[in-house]
Amino acid sequence: MSDTPPDRLSVNPKSPFFDEPLLMRGVGIRFKGVQRRDVEEYCVSESWIKVQLGNKMDRKGNPLTIKLNGPVEAWFEAPAKDAEGEPGEAAAEGGAE
């Protein structure tokens, strides 16, 4: 698994850019030099994020979002589980021989 988050990711399960395993790892977002925790969706290549607009909801019960433009940086907050498991598995196999 790559240590770089995807170019675009969303927390909305109805979105085609939703990826639960990646979200479970935790994705950090820095927008205009400030770390943000309220990001609903982001796109690094197009330099924008979507954040919820207060507690306002649309008529279907989804939160209203606003698109903000500016430099976006994304990173994983936790290492991949595959990367953590490989050294331990290799040591266990080496000890069995």
Secondary structure in CASP SS format (residue, H / E / C, confidence):
PFRMAT SS
TARGET T0000
AUTHOR 0000-0000-0000
METHOD secondary structure of the structure
MODEL  1
M C 1.00
S C 1.00
D C 1.00
T C 1.00
P C 1.00
P C 1.00
D C 1.00
R E 1.00
L E 1.00
S E 1.00
V C 1.00
N C 1.00
P C 1.00
K C 1.00
S C 1.00
P C 1.00
F C 1.00
F E 1.00
D C 1.00
E H 1.00
P H 1.00
L H 1.00
L H 1.00
M H 1.00
R H 1.00
G C 1.00
V E 1.00
G E 1.00
I E 1.00
R E 1.00
F E 1.00
K C 1.00
G C 1.00
V E 1.00
Q E 1.00
R E 1.00
R C 1.00
D C 1.00
V E 1.00
E E 1.00
E E 1.00
Y E 1.00
C E 1.00
V C 1.00
S C 1.00
E C 1.00
S C 1.00
W E 1.00
I E 1.00
K E 1.00
V E 1.00
Q E 1.00
L E 1.00
G E 1.00
N E 1.00
K E 1.00
M E 1.00
D C 1.00
R C 1.00
K C 1.00
G C 1.00
N C 1.00
P E 1.00
L E 1.00
T E 1.00
I E 1.00
K E 1.00
L E 1.00
N E 1.00
G C 1.00
P C 1.00
V E 1.00
E E 1.00
A E 1.00
W E 1.00
F E 1.00
E C 1.00
A C 1.00
P C 1.00
A C 1.00
K H 1.00
D H 1.00
A H 1.00
E H 1.00
G H 1.00
E H 1.00
P H 1.00
G H 1.00
E H 1.00
A H 1.00
A H 1.00
A H 1.00
E H 1.00
G H 1.00
G H 1.00
A H 1.00
E C 1.00
END
